[in-house]
Amino acid sequence: MNVITPGQHITVDECMSAWKGGESPHRVEGMPPKTKIARKPEGVGAEMKALCDGSSGILLRLDIMEDSK
């Protein structure tokens, strides 16, 4: 069994998964947690908070944020 032990450099940041709308080939029934953030390059999508190990580059946790309605 492989075990990953996080290093000393843990980073918390936000990220976006862009939403292309109804034209997207990956669409099912829309994106429920859709958010609009003007400061992002593609400002409409799902906002997520990510926890990463800076030494290995491994993503340890990803939380999808609630809709900002």
PQR file of N, CA, C, O and H, with PARSE charges and radii, in Angstrom:
ATOM      1  N   MET A   1       0.845  -1.184   0.000 -0.4000 1.5000
ATOM      2  CA  MET A   1       0.000   0.000   0.000 -0.0000 2.0000
ATOM      3  C   MET A   1       0.891   1.247   0.000  0.5500 1.7000
ATOM      4  O   MET A   1       1.826   1.350   0.794 -0.5500 1.4000
ATOM      5  N   ASN A   2       0.596   2.182  -0.886 -0.4000 1.5000
ATOM      6  CA  ASN A   2       1.349   3.432  -0.964 -0.0000 2.0000
ATOM      7  C   ASN A   2       0.703   4.486  -0.084  0.5500 1.7000
ATOM      8  O   ASN A   2      -0.520   4.623  -0.058 -0.5500 1.4000
ATOM      9  H   ASN A   2      -0.163   2.099  -1.531  0.4000 1.0000
ATOM     10  N   VAL A   3       1.529   5.227   0.634 -0.4000 1.5000
ATOM     11  CA  VAL A   3       1.048   6.289   1.511 -0.0000 2.0000
ATOM     12  C   VAL A   3       1.762   7.578   1.139  0.5500 1.7000
ATOM     13  O   VAL A   3       2.972   7.583   0.915 -0.5500 1.4000
ATOM     14  H   VAL A   3       2.522   5.116   0.613  0.4000 1.0000
ATOM     15  N   ILE A   4       1.010   8.670   1.074 -0.4000 1.5000
ATOM     16  CA  ILE A   4       1.597   9.980   0.781 -0.0000 2.0000
ATOM     17  C   ILE A   4       1.625  10.774   2.076  0.5500 1.7000
ATOM     18  O   ILE A   4       0.588  10.988   2.704 -0.5500 1.4000
ATOM     19  H   ILE A   4       0.026   8.666   1.256  0.4000 1.0000
ATOM     20  N   THR A   5       2.805  11.207   2.470 -0.4000 1.5000
ATOM     21  CA  THR A   5       2.966  12.039   3.655 -0.0000 2.0000
ATOM     22  C   THR A   5       3.241  13.461   3.184  0.5500 1.7000
ATOM     23  O   THR A   5       4.262  13.709   2.543 -0.5500 1.4000
ATOM     24  H   THR A   5       3.647  11.033   1.960  0.4000 1.0000
ATOM     25  N   PRO A   6       2.338  14.411   3.495 -0.5600 1.5000
ATOM     26  CA  PRO A   6       2.545  15.800   3.061  0.2800 2.0000
ATOM     27  C   PRO A   6       3.843  16.367   3.632  0.5500 1.7000
ATOM     28  O   PRO A   6       4.263  16.024   4.737 -0.5500 1.4000
ATOM     29  N   GLY A   7       4.460  17.243   2.848 -0.4000 1.5000
ATOM     30  CA  GLY A   7       5.698  17.896   3.272 -0.0000 2.0000
ATOM     31  C   GLY A   7       5.423  19.111   4.133  0.5500 1.7000
ATOM     32  O   GLY A   7       4.334  19.250   4.691 -0.5500 1.4000
ATOM     33  H   GLY A   7       4.119  17.522   1.950  0.4000 1.0000
ATOM     34  N   GLN A   8       6.402  19.986   4.242 -0.4000 1.5000
ATOM     35  CA  GLN A   8       6.298  21.176   5.081 -0.0000 2.0000
ATOM     36  C   GLN A   8       5.624  22.342   4.380  0.5500 1.7000
ATOM     37  O   GLN A   8       5.230  23.305   5.038 -0.5500 1.4000
ATOM     38  H   GLN A   8       7.286  19.873   3.788  0.4000 1.0000
ATOM     39  N   HIS A   9       5.483  22.282   3.078 -0.4000 1.5000
ATOM     40  CA  HIS A   9       4.933  23.395   2.306 -0.0000 2.0000
ATOM     41  C   HIS A   9       3.525  23.056   1.815  0.5500 1.7000
ATOM     42  O   HIS A   9       3.358  22.482   0.739 -0.5500 1.4000
ATOM     43  H   HIS A   9       5.803  21.500   2.544  0.4000 1.0000
ATOM     44  N   ILE A  10       2.523  23.412   2.604 -0.4000 1.5000
ATOM     45  CA  ILE A  10       1.121  23.170   2.259 -0.0000 2.0000
ATOM     46  C   ILE A  10       0.513  24.500   1.812  0.5500 1.7000
ATOM     47  O   ILE A  10       0.683  25.520   2.480 -0.5500 1.4000
ATOM     48  H   ILE A  10       2.658  23.878   3.478  0.4000 1.0000
ATOM     49  N   THR A  11      -0.186  24.486   0.694 -0.4000 1.5000
ATOM     50  CA  THR A  11      -0.760  25.708   0.127 -0.0000 2.0000
ATOM     51  C   THR A  11      -2.261  25.562  -0.038  0.5500 1.7000
ATOM     52  O   THR A  11      -2.744  24.541  -0.528 -0.5500 1.4000
ATOM     53  H   THR A  11      -0.324  23.658   0.151  0.4000 1.0000
ATOM     54  N   VAL A  12      -3.003  26.596   0.376 -0.4000 1.5000
ATOM     55  CA  VAL A  12      -4.442  26.665   0.163 -0.0000 2.0000
ATOM     56  C   VAL A  12      -4.691  27.773  -0.849  0.5500 1.7000
ATOM     57  O   VAL A  12      -4.181  28.883  -0.699 -0.5500 1.4000
ATOM     58  H   VAL A  12      -2.610  27.426   0.773  0.4000 1.0000
ATOM     59  N   ASP A  13      -5.473  27.472  -1.880 -0.4000 1.5000
ATOM     60  CA  ASP A  13      -5.747  28.464  -2.914 -0.0000 2.0000
ATOM     61  C   ASP A  13      -7.124  28.195  -3.500  0.5500 1.7000
ATOM     62  O   ASP A  13      -7.737  27.160  -3.239 -0.5500 1.4000
ATOM     63  H   ASP A  13      -5.887  26.570  -2.002  0.4000 1.0000
ATOM     64  N   GLU A  14      -7.591  29.134  -4.288 -0.4000 1.5000
ATOM     65  CA  GLU A  14      -8.868  28.933  -4.983 -0.0000 2.0000
ATOM     66  C   GLU A  14      -8.589  28.671  -6.456  0.5500 1.7000
ATOM     67  O   GLU A  14      -7.569  29.102  -6.994 -0.5500 1.4000
ATOM     68  H   GLU A  14      -7.093  29.974  -4.501  0.4000 1.0000
ATOM     69  N   CYS A  15      -9.499  27.968  -7.094 -0.4000 1.5000
ATOM     70  CA  CYS A  15      -9.374  27.720  -8.528 -0.0000 2.0000
ATOM     71  C   CYS A  15     -10.778  27.661  -9.132  0.5500 1.7000
ATOM     72  O   CYS A  15     -11.777  27.546  -8.421 -0.5500 1.4000
ATOM     73  H   CYS A  15     -10.327  27.618  -6.658  0.4000 1.0000
ATOM     74  N   MET A  16     -10.821  27.741 -10.435 -0.4000 1.5000
ATOM     75  CA  MET A  16     -12.103  27.728 -11.150 -0.0000 2.0000
ATOM     76  C   MET A  16     -12.085  26.623 -12.196  0.5500 1.7000
ATOM     77  O   MET A  16     -11.053  26.327 -12.798 -0.5500 1.4000
ATOM     78  H   MET A  16     -10.009  27.834 -11.012  0.4000 1.0000
ATOM     79  N   SER A  17     -13.237  26.028 -12.395 -0.4000 1.5000
ATOM     80  CA  SER A  17     -13.454  25.133 -13.525 -0.0000 2.0000
ATOM     81  C   SER A  17     -14.445  25.870 -14.417  0.5500 1.7000
ATOM     82  O   SER A  17     -15.608  26.041 -14.051 -0.5500 1.4000
ATOM     83  H   SER A  17     -14.075  26.268 -11.906  0.4000 1.0000
ATOM     84  N   ALA A  18     -13.989  26.303 -15.579 -0.4000 1.5000
ATOM     85  CA  ALA A  18     -14.806  27.165 -16.446 -0.0000 2.0000
ATOM     86  C   ALA A  18     -16.053  26.447 -16.939  0.5500 1.7000
ATOM     87  O   ALA A  18     -16.047  25.236 -17.156 -0.5500 1.4000
ATOM     88  H   ALA A  18     -13.045  26.164 -15.876  0.4000 1.0000
ATOM     89  N   TRP A  19     -17.115  27.211 -17.111 -0.4000 1.5000
ATOM     90  CA  TRP A  19     -18.385  26.710 -17.631 -0.0000 2.0000
ATOM     91  C   TRP A  19     -18.588  27.297 -19.015  0.5500 1.7000
ATOM     92  O   TRP A  19     -18.604  28.518 -19.175 -0.5500 1.4000
ATOM     93  H   TRP A  19     -17.120  28.195 -16.935  0.4000 1.0000
ATOM     94  N   LYS A  20     -18.743  26.452 -20.003 -0.4000 1.5000
ATOM     95  CA  LYS A  20     -18.899  26.889 -21.387 -0.0000 2.0000
ATOM     96  C   LYS A  20     -20.365  26.967 -21.808  0.5500 1.7000
ATOM     97  O   LYS A  20     -20.662  27.339 -22.943 -0.5500 1.4000
ATOM     98  H   LYS A  20     -18.730  25.460 -19.872  0.4000 1.0000
ATOM     99  N   GLY A  21     -21.264  26.627 -20.923 -0.4000 1.5000
ATOM    100  CA  GLY A  21     -22.689  26.714 -21.237 -0.0000 2.0000
ATOM    101  C   GLY A  21     -23.209  25.509 -21.997  0.5500 1.7000
ATOM    102  O   GLY A  21     -22.581  24.451 -22.012 -0.5500 1.4000
ATOM    103  H   GLY A  21     -21.022  26.324 -20.001  0.4000 1.0000
ATOM    104  N   GLY A  22     -24.348  25.678 -22.618 -0.4000 1.5000
ATOM    105  CA  GLY A  22     -25.025  24.586 -23.308 -0.0000 2.0000
ATOM    106  C   GLY A  22     -24.263  24.017 -24.484  0.5500 1.7000
ATOM    107  O   GLY A  22     -24.542  22.896 -24.908 -0.5500 1.4000
ATOM    108  H   GLY A  22     -24.858  26.537 -22.606  0.4000 1.0000
ATOM    109  N   GLU A  23     -23.302  24.761 -25.026 -0.4000 1.5000
ATOM    110  CA  GLU A  23     -22.554  24.294 -26.180 -0.0000 2.0000
ATOM    111  C   GLU A  23     -21.452  23.305 -25.803  0.5500 1.7000
ATOM    112  O   GLU A  23     -20.892  22.651 -26.682 -0.5500 1.4000
ATOM    113  H   GLU A  23     -23.075  25.672 -24.682  0.4000 1.0000
ATOM    114  N   SER A  24     -21.135  23.185 -24.538 -0.4000 1.5000
ATOM    115  CA  SER A  24     -20.041  22.325 -24.113 -0.0000 2.0000
ATOM    116  C   SER A  24     -20.364  20.851 -24.367  0.5500 1.7000
ATOM    117  O   SER A  24     -21.468  20.406 -24.054 -0.5500 1.4000
ATOM    118  H   SER A  24     -21.590  23.716 -23.824  0.4000 1.0000
ATOM    119  N   PRO A  25     -19.424  20.086 -24.930 -0.5600 1.5000
ATOM    120  CA  PRO A  25     -19.678  18.669 -25.179  0.2800 2.0000
ATOM    121  C   PRO A  25     -19.714  17.839 -23.894  0.5500 1.7000
ATOM    122  O   PRO A  25     -20.146  16.687 -23.921 -0.5500 1.4000
ATOM    123  N   HIS A  26     -19.263  18.410 -22.763 -0.4000 1.5000
ATOM    124  CA  HIS A  26     -19.213  17.675 -21.502 -0.0000 2.0000
ATOM    125  C   HIS A  26     -20.396  17.990 -20.588  0.5500 1.7000
ATOM    126  O   HIS A  26     -20.406  17.571 -19.431 -0.5500 1.4000
ATOM    127  H   HIS A  26     -18.912  19.347 -22.741  0.4000 1.0000
ATOM    128  N   ARG A  27     -21.363  18.699 -21.076 -0.4000 1.5000
ATOM    129  CA  ARG A  27     -22.493  19.137 -20.267 -0.0000 2.0000
ATOM    130  C   ARG A  27     -23.451  17.973 -20.020  0.5500 1.7000
ATOM    131  O   ARG A  27     -23.655  17.135 -20.899 -0.5500 1.4000
ATOM    132  H   ARG A  27     -21.355  19.039 -22.016  0.4000 1.0000
ATOM    133  N   VAL A  28     -24.032  17.924 -18.835 -0.4000 1.5000
ATOM    134  CA  VAL A  28     -25.060  16.938 -18.519 -0.0000 2.0000
ATOM    135  C   VAL A  28     -26.372  17.690 -18.383  0.5500 1.7000
ATOM    136  O   VAL A  28     -27.185  17.677 -19.308 -0.5500 1.4000
ATOM    137  H   VAL A  28     -23.867  18.605 -18.122  0.4000 1.0000
ATOM    138  N   GLU A  29     -26.592  18.333 -17.274 -0.4000 1.5000
ATOM    139  CA  GLU A  29     -27.810  19.132 -17.052 -0.0000 2.0000
ATOM    140  C   GLU A  29     -27.450  20.476 -16.443  0.5500 1.7000
ATOM    141  O   GLU A  29     -28.162  20.967 -15.567 -0.5500 1.4000
ATOM    142  H   GLU A  29     -25.932  18.344 -16.523  0.4000 1.0000
ATOM    143  N   GLY A  30     -26.379  21.067 -16.884 -0.4000 1.5000
ATOM    144  CA  GLY A  30     -25.960  22.342 -16.329 -0.0000 2.0000
ATOM    145  C   GLY A  30     -24.972  22.144 -15.191  0.5500 1.7000
ATOM    146  O   GLY A  30     -24.600  21.018 -14.861 -0.5500 1.4000
ATOM    147  H   GLY A  30     -25.800  20.668 -17.596  0.4000 1.0000
ATOM    148  N   MET A  31     -24.558  23.241 -14.606 -0.4000 1.5000
ATOM    149  CA  MET A  31     -23.600  23.202 -13.510 -0.0000 2.0000
ATOM    150  C   MET A  31     -24.236  23.856 -12.290  0.5500 1.7000
ATOM    151  O   MET A  31     -24.277  25.084 -12.219 -0.5500 1.4000
ATOM    152  H   MET A  31     -24.860  24.155 -14.875  0.4000 1.0000
ATOM    153  N   PRO A  32     -24.731  23.085 -11.332 -0.5600 1.5000
ATOM    154  CA  PRO A  32     -25.429  23.661 -10.174  0.2800 2.0000
ATOM    155  C   PRO A  32     -24.641  24.685  -9.371  0.5500 1.7000
ATOM    156  O   PRO A  32     -25.210  25.716  -9.014 -0.5500 1.4000
ATOM    157  N   PRO A  33     -23.335  24.458  -9.058 -0.5600 1.5000
ATOM    158  CA  PRO A  33     -22.641  25.469  -8.255  0.2800 2.0000
ATOM    159  C   PRO A  33     -22.009  26.575  -9.093  0.5500 1.7000
ATOM    160  O   PRO A  33     -20.915  27.037  -8.770 -0.5500 1.4000
ATOM    161  N   LYS A  34     -22.675  27.007 -10.161 -0.4000 1.5000
ATOM    162  CA  LYS A  34     -22.099  28.008 -11.073 -0.0000 2.0000
ATOM    163  C   LYS A  34     -21.947  29.353 -10.374  0.5500 1.7000
ATOM    164  O   LYS A  34     -22.865  29.814  -9.696 -0.5500 1.4000
ATOM    165  H   LYS A  34     -23.564  26.632 -10.424  0.4000 1.0000
ATOM    166  N   THR A  35     -20.781  29.983 -10.542 -0.4000 1.5000
ATOM    167  CA  THR A  35     -20.441  31.251  -9.913 -0.0000 2.0000
ATOM    168  C   THR A  35     -19.834  32.180 -10.964  0.5500 1.7000
ATOM    169  O   THR A  35     -19.221  31.720 -11.928 -0.5500 1.4000
ATOM    170  H   THR A  35     -20.036  29.608 -11.093  0.4000 1.0000
ATOM    171  N   LYS A  36     -20.009  33.491 -10.773 -0.4000 1.5000
ATOM    172  CA  LYS A  36     -19.380  34.465 -11.660 -0.0000 2.0000
ATOM    173  C   LYS A  36     -18.391  35.294 -10.850  0.5500 1.7000
ATOM    174  O   LYS A  36     -18.764  35.932  -9.866 -0.5500 1.4000
ATOM    175  H   LYS A  36     -20.507  33.864  -9.990  0.4000 1.0000
ATOM    176  N   ILE A  37     -17.113  35.281 -11.274 -0.4000 1.5000
ATOM    177  CA  ILE A  37     -16.064  36.047 -10.607 -0.0000 2.0000
ATOM    178  C   ILE A  37     -15.348  36.864 -11.676  0.5500 1.7000
ATOM    179  O   ILE A  37     -14.671  36.302 -12.538 -0.5500 1.4000
ATOM    180  H   ILE A  37     -16.810  34.763 -12.073  0.4000 1.0000
ATOM    181  N   ALA A  38     -15.490  38.160 -11.627 -0.4000 1.5000
ATOM    182  CA  ALA A  38     -14.979  39.051 -12.675 -0.0000 2.0000
ATOM    183  C   ALA A  38     -13.458  39.032 -12.785  0.5500 1.7000
ATOM    184  O   ALA A  38     -12.932  39.239 -13.878 -0.5500 1.4000
ATOM    185  H   ALA A  38     -16.039  38.617 -10.927  0.4000 1.0000
ATOM    186  N   ARG A  39     -12.734  38.790 -11.694 -0.4000 1.5000
ATOM    187  CA  ARG A  39     -11.273  38.862 -11.729 -0.0000 2.0000
ATOM    188  C   ARG A  39     -10.612  37.629 -12.350  0.5500 1.7000
ATOM    189  O   ARG A  39      -9.398  37.623 -12.553 -0.5500 1.4000
ATOM    190  H   ARG A  39     -13.162  38.622 -10.806  0.4000 1.0000
ATOM    191  N   LYS A  40     -11.387  36.590 -12.653 -0.4000 1.5000
ATOM    192  CA  LYS A  40     -10.847  35.366 -13.251 -0.0000 2.0000
ATOM    193  C   LYS A  40     -10.836  35.480 -14.772  0.5500 1.7000
ATOM    194  O   LYS A  40     -11.714  36.131 -15.339 -0.5500 1.4000
ATOM    195  H   LYS A  40     -12.373  36.595 -12.488  0.4000 1.0000
ATOM    196  N   PRO A  41      -9.857  34.858 -15.455 -0.5600 1.5000
ATOM    197  CA  PRO A  41      -9.798  34.921 -16.921  0.2800 2.0000
ATOM    198  C   PRO A  41     -11.068  34.375 -17.584  0.5500 1.7000
ATOM    199  O   PRO A  41     -11.575  34.974 -18.532 -0.5500 1.4000
ATOM    200  N   GLU A  42     -11.576  33.257 -17.098 -0.4000 1.5000
ATOM    201  CA  GLU A  42     -12.860  32.726 -17.551 -0.0000 2.0000
ATOM    202  C   GLU A  42     -13.733  32.739 -16.309  0.5500 1.7000
ATOM    203  O   GLU A  42     -13.770  31.766 -15.556 -0.5500 1.4000
ATOM    204  H   GLU A  42     -11.164  32.770 -16.328  0.4000 1.0000
ATOM    205  N   GLY A  43     -14.434  33.841 -16.098 -0.4000 1.5000
ATOM    206  CA  GLY A  43     -15.068  34.138 -14.823 -0.0000 2.0000
ATOM    207  C   GLY A  43     -16.351  33.431 -14.481  0.5500 1.7000
ATOM    208  O   GLY A  43     -16.918  33.711 -13.425 -0.5500 1.4000
ATOM    209  H   GLY A  43     -14.404  34.631 -16.709  0.4000 1.0000
ATOM    210  N   VAL A  44     -16.855  32.516 -15.317 -0.4000 1.5000
ATOM    211  CA  VAL A  44     -18.079  31.789 -14.984 -0.0000 2.0000
ATOM    212  C   VAL A  44     -17.734  30.315 -14.897  0.5500 1.7000
ATOM    213  O   VAL A  44     -17.164  29.744 -15.827 -0.5500 1.4000
ATOM    214  H   VAL A  44     -16.394  32.288 -16.175  0.4000 1.0000
ATOM    215  N   GLY A  45     -18.085  29.698 -13.768 -0.4000 1.5000
ATOM    216  CA  GLY A  45     -17.800  28.279 -13.583 -0.0000 2.0000
ATOM    217  C   GLY A  45     -17.983  27.869 -12.145  0.5500 1.7000
ATOM    218  O   GLY A  45     -18.678  28.541 -11.383 -0.5500 1.4000
ATOM    219  H   GLY A  45     -18.548  30.162 -13.012  0.4000 1.0000
ATOM    220  N   ALA A  46     -17.365  26.771 -11.772 -0.4000 1.5000
ATOM    221  CA  ALA A  46     -17.428  26.268 -10.402 -0.0000 2.0000
ATOM    222  C   ALA A  46     -16.175  26.726  -9.664  0.5500 1.7000
ATOM    223  O   ALA A  46     -15.053  26.480 -10.108 -0.5500 1.4000
ATOM    224  H   ALA A  46     -16.801  26.225 -12.392  0.4000 1.0000
ATOM    225  N   GLU A  47     -16.381  27.390  -8.539 -0.4000 1.5000
ATOM    226  CA  GLU A  47     -15.246  27.827  -7.720 -0.0000 2.0000
ATOM    227  C   GLU A  47     -14.903  26.716  -6.746  0.5500 1.7000
ATOM    228  O   GLU A  47     -15.791  26.104  -6.152 -0.5500 1.4000
ATOM    229  H   GLU A  47     -17.292  27.590  -8.178  0.4000 1.0000
ATOM    230  N   MET A  48     -13.619  26.457  -6.582 -0.4000 1.5000
ATOM    231  CA  MET A  48     -13.164  25.414  -5.675 -0.0000 2.0000
ATOM    232  C   MET A  48     -12.021  25.926  -4.820  0.5500 1.7000
ATOM    233  O   MET A  48     -11.255  26.794  -5.237 -0.5500 1.4000
ATOM    234  H   MET A  48     -12.898  26.954  -7.065  0.4000 1.0000
ATOM    235  N   LYS A  49     -11.917  25.383  -3.631 -0.4000 1.5000
ATOM    236  CA  LYS A  49     -10.781  25.644  -2.754 -0.0000 2.0000
ATOM    237  C   LYS A  49      -9.906  24.398  -2.797  0.5500 1.7000
ATOM    238  O   LYS A  49     -10.402  23.281  -2.651 -0.5500 1.4000
ATOM    239  H   LYS A  49     -12.540  24.678  -3.292  0.4000 1.0000
ATOM    240  N   ALA A  50      -8.604  24.589  -2.997 -0.4000 1.5000
ATOM    241  CA  ALA A  50      -7.684  23.467  -3.150 -0.0000 2.0000
ATOM    242  C   ALA A  50      -6.608  23.506  -2.068  0.5500 1.7000
ATOM    243  O   ALA A  50      -6.133  24.575  -1.686 -0.5500 1.4000
ATOM    244  H   ALA A  50      -8.201  25.497  -3.116  0.4000 1.0000
ATOM    245  N   LEU A  51      -6.234  22.334  -1.587 -0.4000 1.5000
ATOM    246  CA  LEU A  51      -5.147  22.164  -0.625 -0.0000 2.0000
ATOM    247  C   LEU A  51      -4.081  21.317  -1.317  0.5500 1.7000
ATOM    248  O   LEU A  51      -4.346  20.176  -1.693 -0.5500 1.4000
ATOM    249  H   LEU A  51      -6.620  21.465  -1.897  0.4000 1.0000
ATOM    250  N   CYS A  52      -2.885  21.867  -1.486 -0.4000 1.5000
ATOM    251  CA  CYS A  52      -1.828  21.186  -2.227 -0.0000 2.0000
ATOM    252  C   CYS A  52      -0.550  21.081  -1.414  0.5500 1.7000
ATOM    253  O   CYS A  52      -0.247  21.937  -0.582 -0.5500 1.4000
ATOM    254  H   CYS A  52      -2.670  22.794  -1.180  0.4000 1.0000
ATOM    255  N   ASP A  53       0.188  20.016  -1.672 -0.4000 1.5000
ATOM    256  CA  ASP A  53       1.512  19.836  -1.089 -0.0000 2.0000
ATOM    257  C   ASP A  53       2.512  20.489  -2.042  0.5500 1.7000
ATOM    258  O   ASP A  53       2.683  20.032  -3.171 -0.5500 1.4000
ATOM    259  H   ASP A  53      -0.058  19.321  -2.348  0.4000 1.0000
ATOM    260  N   GLY A  54       3.168  21.553  -1.592 -0.4000 1.5000
ATOM    261  CA  GLY A  54       4.085  22.296  -2.436 -0.0000 2.0000
ATOM    262  C   GLY A  54       5.340  21.534  -2.805  0.5500 1.7000
ATOM    263  O   GLY A  54       5.958  21.830  -3.828 -0.5500 1.4000
ATOM    264  H   GLY A  54       3.029  21.925  -0.675  0.4000 1.0000
ATOM    265  N   SER A  55       5.727  20.576  -2.012 -0.4000 1.5000
ATOM    266  CA  SER A  55       6.944  19.801  -2.301 -0.0000 2.0000
ATOM    267  C   SER A  55       6.731  18.799  -3.425  0.5500 1.7000
ATOM    268  O   SER A  55       7.560  18.686  -4.329 -0.5500 1.4000
ATOM    269  H   SER A  55       5.226  20.336  -1.181  0.4000 1.0000
ATOM    270  N   SER A  56       5.617  18.072  -3.369 -0.4000 1.5000
ATOM    271  CA  SER A  56       5.363  17.021  -4.363 -0.0000 2.0000
ATOM    272  C   SER A  56       4.440  17.479  -5.492  0.5500 1.7000
ATOM    273  O   SER A  56       4.401  16.857  -6.554 -0.5500 1.4000
ATOM    274  H   SER A  56       4.944  18.163  -2.635  0.4000 1.0000
ATOM    275  N   GLY A  57       3.690  18.578  -5.262 -0.4000 1.5000
ATOM    276  CA  GLY A  57       2.730  19.035  -6.261 -0.0000 2.0000
ATOM    277  C   GLY A  57       1.438  18.236  -6.263  0.5500 1.7000
ATOM    278  O   GLY A  57       0.655  18.338  -7.207 -0.5500 1.4000
ATOM    279  H   GLY A  57       3.722  19.083  -4.400  0.4000 1.0000
ATOM    280  N   ILE A  58       1.203  17.455  -5.239 -0.4000 1.5000
ATOM    281  CA  ILE A  58       0.012  16.606  -5.154 -0.0000 2.0000
ATOM    282  C   ILE A  58      -1.141  17.387  -4.544  0.5500 1.7000
ATOM    283  O   ILE A  58      -0.980  18.058  -3.525 -0.5500 1.4000
ATOM    284  H   ILE A  58       1.840  17.373  -4.472  0.4000 1.0000
ATOM    285  N   LEU A  59      -2.306  17.294  -5.179 -0.4000 1.5000
ATOM    286  CA  LEU A  59      -3.531  17.902  -4.672 -0.0000 2.0000
ATOM    287  C   LEU A  59      -4.080  17.008  -3.566  0.5500 1.7000
ATOM    288  O   LEU A  59      -4.400  15.844  -3.809 -0.5500 1.4000
ATOM    289  H   LEU A  59      -2.437  16.749  -6.007  0.4000 1.0000
ATOM    290  N   LEU A  60      -4.191  17.546  -2.351 -0.4000 1.5000
ATOM    291  CA  LEU A  60      -4.613  16.760  -1.200 -0.0000 2.0000
ATOM    292  C   LEU A  60      -6.116  16.841  -0.947  0.5500 1.7000
ATOM    293  O   LEU A  60      -6.717  15.881  -0.464 -0.5500 1.4000
ATOM    294  H   LEU A  60      -3.931  18.492  -2.154  0.4000 1.0000
ATOM    295  N   ARG A  61      -6.724  17.979  -1.268 -0.4000 1.5000
ATOM    296  CA  ARG A  61      -8.152  18.161  -1.005 -0.0000 2.0000
ATOM    297  C   ARG A  61      -8.709  19.190  -1.983  0.5500 1.7000
ATOM    298  O   ARG A  61      -8.030  20.149  -2.350 -0.5500 1.4000
ATOM    299  H   ARG A  61      -6.236  18.759  -1.660  0.4000 1.0000
ATOM    300  N   LEU A  62      -9.955  18.977  -2.396 -0.4000 1.5000
ATOM    301  CA  LEU A  62     -10.633  19.903  -3.298 -0.0000 2.0000
ATOM    302  C   LEU A  62     -12.071  20.043  -2.810  0.5500 1.7000
ATOM    303  O   LEU A  62     -12.811  19.061  -2.758 -0.5500 1.4000
ATOM    304  H   LEU A  62     -10.507  18.199  -2.098  0.4000 1.0000
ATOM    305  N   ASP A  63     -12.463  21.256  -2.455 -0.4000 1.5000
ATOM    306  CA  ASP A  63     -13.821  21.538  -1.978 -0.0000 2.0000
ATOM    307  C   ASP A  63     -14.548  22.414  -2.994  0.5500 1.7000
ATOM    308  O   ASP A  63     -14.081  23.505  -3.320 -0.5500 1.4000
ATOM    309  H   ASP A  63     -11.862  22.054  -2.497  0.4000 1.0000
ATOM    310  N   ILE A  64     -15.683  21.944  -3.491 -0.4000 1.5000
ATOM    311  CA  ILE A  64     -16.495  22.746  -4.410 -0.0000 2.0000
ATOM    312  C   ILE A  64     -17.333  23.702  -3.568  0.5500 1.7000
ATOM    313  O   ILE A  64     -18.048  23.280  -2.659 -0.5500 1.4000
ATOM    314  H   ILE A  64     -16.063  21.058  -3.226  0.4000 1.0000
ATOM    315  N   MET A  65     -17.238  24.994  -3.882 -0.4000 1.5000
ATOM    316  CA  MET A  65     -17.940  26.006  -3.106 -0.0000 2.0000
ATOM    317  C   MET A  65     -19.405  26.099  -3.542  0.5500 1.7000
ATOM    318  O   MET A  65     -19.756  25.769  -4.674 -0.5500 1.4000
ATOM    319  H   MET A  65     -16.657  25.337  -4.620  0.4000 1.0000
ATOM    320  N   GLU A  66     -20.237  26.551  -2.625 -0.4000 1.5000
ATOM    321  CA  GLU A  66     -21.665  26.719  -2.882 -0.0000 2.0000
ATOM    322  C   GLU A  66     -21.905  27.847  -3.879  0.5500 1.7000
ATOM    323  O   GLU A  66     -21.058  28.724  -4.049 -0.5500 1.4000
ATOM    324  H   GLU A  66     -19.952  26.819  -1.704  0.4000 1.0000
ATOM    325  N   ASP A  67     -23.047  27.822  -4.529 -0.4000 1.5000
ATOM    326  CA  ASP A  67     -23.476  28.871  -5.432 -0.0000 2.0000
ATOM    327  C   ASP A  67     -23.606  30.179  -4.652  0.5500 1.7000
ATOM    328  O   ASP A  67     -24.042  30.165  -3.501 -0.5500 1.4000
ATOM    329  H   ASP A  67     -23.736  27.110  -4.392  0.4000 1.0000
ATOM    330  N   SER A  68     -23.241  31.295  -5.253 -0.4000 1.5000
ATOM    331  CA  SER A  68     -23.270  32.583  -4.554 -0.0000 2.0000
ATOM    332  C   SER A  68     -24.550  33.368  -4.839  0.5500 1.7000
ATOM    333  O   SER A  68     -24.498  34.593  -4.955 -0.5500 1.4000
ATOM    334  H   SER A  68     -22.887  31.306  -6.189  0.4000 1.0000
ATOM    335  N   LYS A  69     -25.679  32.707  -4.952 -0.4000 1.5000
ATOM    336  CA  LYS A  69     -26.950  33.386  -5.211 -0.0000 2.0000
ATOM    337  C   LYS A  69     -27.443  34.129  -4.005  0.5500 1.7000
ATOM    338  O   LYS A  69     -28.502  34.755  -4.056 -0.5500 1.4000
ATOM    339  H   LYS A  69     -25.721  31.712  -4.857  0.4000 1.0000
TER
END
